[in-house]
Amino acid sequence: MNKSEKDFDVIVIGGGAAGLSAALWCDELGLSALLLEKENEFGGQLRRVYNRIENHLGVETENGREMSEIFVRQTEKRSFAKRLKACVSFVDLERKSIILQTGEEYTARALIVATGVRRRRLGIENEEAFLEKGIIDSGKKNAEPAREKNVLIVGGGDAALENALILAETARKVFLVHRRKDFRGRAEFLEKVRVHPKIETFTGFIVRRLIGKEFISEIEIENLQTGKLRRVPAEILLIRIGVEPNTELLRGQISLDAEGYIKIDGNCETSLKMVFAAGDAANPASPTVSSAVGMGATAAKAIYASLNSGL
């Protein structure tokens, strides 16, 4: 690959809804663009949405994967460059330089960061050992594997409550553990959870330890008020304690908030000129498909305006 093939007007980091929208709009505006995605397919968090999506204007899908496939098909006829399995190892935002784990380096006149978010984990000692050995991704996706088993769900928002109701349809028992006294989820979910005969709630508790040999057999929880430990007979664990942004590579280079989300202005520009951000990594207040798509377009159009004004 020669020098010209490694220099672009815009490099977009992240191939979810925001990144795909940004790359499409760069092409629409005649900007040469490179879209980098670390996974082996585009779609980002959409690929892990298993419920029906009915709130993105213009299209309804049975799940996130179906919607991401629609987005990808729409971008296939576009001429922007794209790379899958492109893991970024270093970003120099000042120089607009991206280095992949393969050692390849790409540069651009502007960057759009669309790295998204990831689900928070508990951070307990043996959590990694039980990934895919009792820890599941989704109540909708894993309802059958949980059939006639005891399930423990950690969290207190809509996602935790809704998954408790979904898994209660097939599980033997569902334990819902939340560190606070009160749940934060919608009343419609909470009312159903409180009266469901197969759901037991523990408020003011946290998970301390996962117990088992090859697979989870019990989960130890702690009462935060008394410090008393209790073992819950659960073979399945689902964690729904929120998300955190994928912004580690950006720390110390641009302004982030206390939670690590990227600070942007109305044009999606960060604290560093010609470095923009779009999607969930820069939008904790409204992490939706619609917002991500709009932010990607906004960033591309702002870059186009800046490059063509000579600024």
Secondary structure, 3 states (H helix, E strand, C coil): CCHHHHEEEEEEECCCHHHHHHHHHHHHCCCCEEEECCCCCCCHHHHHCCCCECCCCCCCECCHHHHHHHHHHHHHCCCCEEECCCCEEEEECCCCEEEECCCCEEEEEEEEECCCEEECCCCCCCCHHHECCCEECCCCCCCCCCCCCEEEEECCCHHHHHHHHHHCCCCCEEEEEECCCCCCCCHHHHHHHHHCCCEEEEECEEEEEEEECCCEEEEEEEECCCCCEEEECCCEEEECCCEEECCHHHCCCCCECCCCCECCCCCCECCCCCEEECCHHHCCCCCCHHHHHHHHHHHHHHHHHHHHHCC
